[in-house]
Amino acid sequence: MNEALFQFIWQYSLYPPSDLCTTDGEPLTIVHSGKLNRDAGPDFSEAKIKIGNTTLVGNIELHVKSSDWLKHGHQHDPAYKNLILHVVYEDDVIDVAVNTPVLEMKNLVPAHVIAKYSGLMHTADKLPCAGQHQQVRDITKEGWVTRLLAERWEQKLADWNIMLENTAEDWRNLLYWRMAANFGFKTNAAPFLLFAQSLPLNVTAKHRDSPEQIEALLFGQAGMLHGTFEDEYPNDLQKEYNYLRKKYKLIPIGGHLWKFLRMRPANFPTIRIAQFAALLCKSVHLFSQIIETHSVKEIEPLLDVTTSGYWDNHFQFDVPQKKATKKSLGPTSVQNIIINTIAPIQFLYAAKQDTYKLQERALQLIEALPPEENNITRLWEENQWTPKNAAQSQALIQLYNNYCTSRRCLDCTIGLNIIRSAN
């Protein structure tokens, strides 16, 4: 038994509610167990109990052992005076909380509750509920998945909102930064965001009609135009960048930040930067188009970009490839951008405008996309939980990263149902 589990048992009344009595033998009825307090002070507030014929309303403190009261120094803390009940798993020291009735629960907690919690905590499986989540009703899972997606976006958009405030509510700039980070995908998202933040959007706007100048600005700010080159094209970019760098007083990021190892050539940062350059060249009113578009079929053409001719024969500068290939954003990459940038920014914009209908459209946008395929979604599929769309795959990623890996089963609706079940 630990304190977290004990609080969980009390919060959800996972014990026989009848025939309770205090350690002094007085009959006890729990009318309301109270509200869990995660801050300083007693564990539960606004509780309501009945001892004998007396009804009490106030705070309740929980401890695994009553001696923990002394270990935690509550006897010296005014916040723990006037409790209506001290609930302990084991009453190993009598009368530690003066004039406070005590409820001992050692013989009240069902054995299956402790056993199921222990099983979730100590399993070697990556998913603690592997083999057990199937017993949870589908309607319960669907409600939890909806909440997980909202939680994922709340966490993501909290950071985005700060970025927005730092740019004086410039939505175009926020989209530019977040789109850049998305083009870096997971491996190179950080350096992509850094170099986009180092290159003002109004500078790129002035050179939108010149693909070569846009590539010079992007590759230069990415720190990839240092040194000498064999090919004519990177040398031309270097000359152009040196001029533009002085003109706009630009400071590039370090080229060492980019990762190439263990990546497919099509995902090299050089290719992604060239694709991002192509997007900037074709994007005149991208933000307004994205905000006003809520159909996958209408958004996909906005992201239909192909790199300039040099990249047909290269994945890196001065390294020719054997067979020429056009390098466009593939369907999976486009869907990734819709899921991780376009739908969330639509949701944030709608929230700022206090427009519920537009928020719903942002959710519907990713519900219209197929589920993502990655190590986490495959893990869920192997354990008989296959997401139906991208909204569900996002939720299962959140569930795995924020709950399963840290064994937060007590905070998870699935864990709650498994622990409460007697089966």
DOZA-777739 format. One line per 2 residues: for each residue x, y, z of C-alpha. Coordinates in steps of 0.2 Angstrom, whole numbers, padded with zeros to 4 digits. Last residue first. Layout:
BEGIN
X Y Z ~ ...;
END
This chain:
BEGIN
-0066 -0049 -0063 ~ -0068 -0038 -0047;
-0067 -0022 -0058 ~ -0061 -0006 -0049;
-0043 -0008 -0053 ~ -0047 -0011 -0072;
-0059 0003 -0073 ~ -0047 0016 -0064;
-0033 0010 -0075 ~ -0043 0013 -0091;
-0049 0030 -0085 ~ -0031 0035 -0081;
-0025 0045 -0066 ~ -0022 0030 -0055;
-0013 0021 -0070 ~ 0000 0034 -0071;
0013 0021 -0074 ~ 0026 0033 -0081;
0027 0026 -0098 ~ 0009 0022 -0098;
0002 0039 -0093 ~ 0009 0054 -0103;
0018 0045 -0117 ~ 0006 0030 -0120;
-0010 0040 -0117 ~ -0004 0055 -0128;
0001 0043 -0142 ~ -0016 0035 -0140;
-0025 0052 -0141 ~ -0016 0056 -0157;
-0020 0039 -0164 ~ -0038 0042 -0160;
-0039 0059 -0169 ~ -0029 0052 -0184;
-0043 0039 -0187 ~ -0049 0022 -0182;
-0036 0018 -0169 ~ -0033 0000 -0166;
-0033 -0007 -0149 ~ -0030 -0026 -0149;
-0013 -0026 -0140 ~ -0003 -0027 -0156;
-0013 -0012 -0162 ~ -0008 -0002 -0147;
0011 -0006 -0150 ~ 0008 -0002 -0169;
0001 0015 -0163 ~ 0017 0018 -0153;
0030 0013 -0165 ~ 0022 0023 -0179;
0008 0023 -0191 ~ -0004 0038 -0190;
-0023 0035 -0191 ~ -0032 0040 -0207;
-0038 0058 -0209 ~ -0056 0063 -0207;
-0055 0064 -0188 ~ -0041 0076 -0191;
-0052 0089 -0199 ~ -0067 0085 -0188;
-0057 0092 -0173 ~ -0053 0108 -0182;
-0071 0109 -0188 ~ -0077 0107 -0170;
-0066 0122 -0165 ~ -0074 0132 -0179;
-0091 0129 -0172 ~ -0085 0133 -0154;
-0080 0151 -0160 ~ -0072 0160 -0145;
-0061 0170 -0157 ~ -0046 0165 -0147;
-0053 0147 -0146 ~ -0056 0147 -0165;
-0038 0153 -0168 ~ -0031 0139 -0156;
-0042 0126 -0165 ~ -0036 0131 -0182;
-0018 0131 -0176 ~ -0021 0113 -0169;
-0028 0107 -0186 ~ -0014 0115 -0197;
0001 0110 -0186 ~ 0002 0093 -0180;
-0012 0084 -0189 ~ -0012 0094 -0205;
0007 0093 -0206 ~ 0007 0074 -0203;
-0006 0072 -0216 ~ 0006 0081 -0228;
0020 0070 -0223 ~ 0011 0054 -0226;
0004 0060 -0243 ~ 0022 0063 -0249;
0030 0080 -0249 ~ 0038 0082 -0266;
0056 0077 -0271 ~ 0056 0073 -0290;
0069 0059 -0293 ~ 0085 0058 -0303;
0095 0041 -0302 ~ 0113 0039 -0296;
0113 0053 -0284 ~ 0125 0068 -0284;
0133 0073 -0267 ~ 0140 0091 -0269;
0126 0098 -0258 ~ 0115 0084 -0251;
0100 0074 -0257 ~ 0104 0077 -0275;
0099 0074 -0293 ~ 0081 0081 -0292;
0087 0093 -0279 ~ 0095 0104 -0291;
0078 0107 -0300 ~ 0069 0115 -0286;
0060 0105 -0273 ~ 0041 0100 -0275;
0026 0107 -0266 ~ 0008 0101 -0264;
0005 0109 -0247 ~ -0009 0120 -0252;
-0015 0107 -0264 ~ -0018 0095 -0248;
-0029 0109 -0239 ~ -0044 0108 -0250;
-0045 0089 -0250 ~ -0042 0088 -0231;
-0057 0100 -0229 ~ -0058 0114 -0216;
-0051 0128 -0226 ~ -0054 0146 -0219;
-0040 0146 -0207 ~ -0028 0138 -0219;
-0031 0150 -0233 ~ -0030 0165 -0221;
-0013 0159 -0215 ~ -0007 0154 -0233;
-0010 0171 -0241 ~ 0005 0172 -0253;
0012 0155 -0251 ~ 0020 0148 -0267;
0037 0153 -0263 ~ 0036 0149 -0245;
0031 0131 -0249 ~ 0045 0129 -0261;
0058 0135 -0248 ~ 0050 0122 -0236;
0053 0109 -0249 ~ 0071 0114 -0250;
0073 0114 -0231 ~ 0065 0097 -0230;
0077 0090 -0243 ~ 0092 0097 -0234;
0085 0091 -0218 ~ 0087 0073 -0224;
0070 0065 -0225 ~ 0071 0058 -0243;
0089 0052 -0238 ~ 0081 0040 -0225;
0088 0044 -0208 ~ 0100 0035 -0197;
0112 0049 -0196 ~ 0107 0066 -0204;
0104 0077 -0189 ~ 0106 0096 -0190;
0113 0106 -0175 ~ 0131 0106 -0182;
0125 0119 -0195 ~ 0125 0132 -0181;
0112 0145 -0183 ~ 0114 0160 -0195;
0114 0178 -0190 ~ 0106 0190 -0201;
0110 0209 -0203 ~ 0097 0211 -0217;
0108 0218 -0231 ~ 0123 0209 -0224;
0115 0192 -0224 ~ 0107 0196 -0241;
0124 0198 -0249 ~ 0132 0183 -0241;
0116 0173 -0245 ~ 0117 0177 -0264;
0136 0172 -0265 ~ 0132 0155 -0255;
0117 0151 -0266 ~ 0128 0153 -0281;
0141 0142 -0274 ~ 0127 0129 -0269;
0122 0129 -0287 ~ 0139 0128 -0296;
0144 0112 -0288 ~ 0161 0109 -0280;
0157 0118 -0264 ~ 0168 0128 -0252;
0165 0132 -0233 ~ 0149 0138 -0225;
0132 0137 -0234 ~ 0123 0125 -0222;
0121 0136 -0207 ~ 0102 0135 -0207;
0102 0153 -0210 ~ 0111 0151 -0226;
0100 0136 -0232 ~ 0085 0146 -0229;
0091 0163 -0236 ~ 0099 0155 -0251;
0084 0144 -0254 ~ 0073 0160 -0254;
0085 0169 -0266 ~ 0085 0154 -0278;
0066 0153 -0277 ~ 0064 0171 -0282;
0046 0178 -0282 ~ 0045 0176 -0263;
0060 0187 -0260 ~ 0051 0201 -0250;
0041 0189 -0241 ~ 0056 0180 -0235;
0062 0196 -0226 ~ 0044 0199 -0219;
0045 0182 -0211 ~ 0060 0186 -0201;
0074 0173 -0202 ~ 0081 0168 -0185;
0065 0162 -0179 ~ 0064 0150 -0194;
0082 0145 -0190 ~ 0078 0140 -0173;
0061 0131 -0177 ~ 0070 0120 -0190;
0084 0117 -0177 ~ 0071 0110 -0165;
0060 0100 -0177 ~ 0075 0090 -0184;
0071 0073 -0177 ~ 0053 0074 -0175;
0047 0082 -0191 ~ 0059 0096 -0197;
0045 0101 -0208 ~ 0034 0103 -0193;
0046 0115 -0185 ~ 0045 0126 -0200;
0026 0125 -0200 ~ 0026 0130 -0182;
0037 0145 -0185 ~ 0027 0151 -0201;
0010 0148 -0193 ~ 0015 0158 -0178;
0022 0172 -0189 ~ 0006 0173 -0199;
-0004 0173 -0183 ~ 0004 0189 -0176;
-0004 0191 -0159 ~ 0010 0203 -0153;
0024 0191 -0158 ~ 0027 0186 -0139;
0009 0183 -0137 ~ 0009 0171 -0151;
0024 0161 -0144 ~ 0015 0160 -0127;
-0001 0154 -0136 ~ 0010 0141 -0145;
0017 0134 -0128 ~ -0001 0132 -0121;
-0006 0125 -0138 ~ 0004 0109 -0136;
-0002 0105 -0118 ~ -0020 0110 -0122;
-0019 0100 -0138 ~ -0013 0084 -0130;
-0027 0086 -0116 ~ -0040 0088 -0129;
-0034 0073 -0138 ~ -0034 0063 -0121;
-0052 0069 -0117 ~ -0059 0062 -0133;
-0049 0046 -0130 ~ -0056 0044 -0112;
-0074 0046 -0119 ~ -0071 0033 -0132;
-0063 0021 -0120 ~ -0079 0022 -0108;
-0091 0020 -0123 ~ -0080 0005 -0128;
-0082 -0004 -0111 ~ -0067 -0009 -0102;
-0063 -0028 -0103 ~ -0052 -0026 -0118;
-0040 -0015 -0107 ~ -0034 -0031 -0098;
-0023 -0040 -0110 ~ -0010 -0025 -0110;
-0015 -0013 -0096 ~ 0003 -0009 -0091;
0007 -0006 -0109 ~ 0026 -0008 -0111;
0024 -0025 -0103 ~ 0036 -0029 -0089;
0021 -0028 -0076 ~ 0025 -0021 -0059;
0013 -0006 -0058 ~ -0001 -0014 -0067;
-0001 -0030 -0057 ~ 0001 -0021 -0041;
-0014 -0011 -0044 ~ -0024 -0026 -0049;
-0018 -0035 -0033 ~ -0022 -0020 -0021;
-0040 -0019 -0028 ~ -0042 -0038 -0029;
-0039 -0039 -0010 ~ -0054 -0028 -0006;
-0049 -0013 0006 ~ -0059 -0015 0022;
-0047 -0025 0033 ~ -0033 -0012 0033;
-0046 0003 0033 ~ -0043 0011 0050;
-0055 0026 0053 ~ -0049 0038 0066;
-0059 0052 0075 ~ -0049 0068 0079;
-0048 0074 0097 ~ -0029 0074 0096;
-0021 0067 0080 ~ -0008 0055 0086;
-0021 0046 0096 ~ -0015 0028 0094;
0001 0023 0084 ~ 0000 0008 0072;
-0017 0012 0065 ~ -0015 0004 0048;
-0023 0010 0032 ~ -0027 0027 0040;
-0041 0039 0039 ~ -0041 0054 0051;
-0058 0062 0051 ~ -0067 0079 0055;
-0050 0088 0055 ~ -0050 0103 0067;
-0032 0106 0067 ~ -0022 0100 0052;
-0019 0118 0044 ~ -0012 0123 0061;
0004 0113 0058 ~ 0014 0107 0073;
0006 0090 0075 ~ 0006 0088 0056;
0025 0085 0057 ~ 0026 0073 0042;
0034 0059 0053 ~ 0021 0062 0066;
0006 0060 0055 ~ 0015 0046 0047;
0013 0036 0063 ~ -0006 0034 0058;
0001 0022 0044 ~ -0004 0023 0026;
-0010 0041 0029 ~ -0026 0051 0025;
-0032 0068 0031 ~ -0050 0073 0030;
-0056 0091 0030 ~ -0074 0098 0034;
-0092 0094 0037 ~ -0098 0084 0052;
-0115 0076 0055 ~ -0118 0070 0073;
-0130 0056 0076 ~ -0117 0042 0078;
-0103 0049 0067 ~ -0109 0056 0051;
-0098 0062 0037 ~ -0096 0076 0024;
-0080 0081 0015 ~ -0077 0098 0009;
-0058 0095 0008 ~ -0048 0080 0006;
-0029 0078 0008 ~ -0026 0090 0021;
-0014 0105 0018 ~ -0003 0109 0004;
-0009 0107 -0014 ~ -0016 0091 -0023;
-0032 0092 -0013 ~ -0045 0078 -0017;
-0063 0084 -0015 ~ -0073 0076 -0001;
-0078 0058 0004 ~ -0096 0063 0004;
-0109 0055 0015 ~ -0097 0043 0024;
-0106 0035 0038 ~ -0098 0030 0054;
-0104 0020 0069 ~ -0093 0023 0085;
-0081 0009 0090 ~ -0067 0020 0096;
-0057 0015 0081 ~ -0071 0023 0071;
-0085 0012 0063 ~ -0090 0007 0046;
-0105 -0005 0044 ~ -0109 0000 0026;
-0098 0008 0013 ~ -0088 -0008 0008;
-0072 -0001 0000 ~ -0067 0006 -0016;
-0075 0023 -0012 ~ -0068 0032 -0028;
-0058 0045 -0018 ~ -0054 0034 -0004;
-0046 0020 -0015 ~ -0037 0033 -0025;
-0030 0041 -0009 ~ -0024 0024 -0003;
-0016 0021 -0020 ~ -0006 0037 -0020;
-0001 0035 -0001 ~ 0006 0017 -0004;
0000 0000 0000;
END
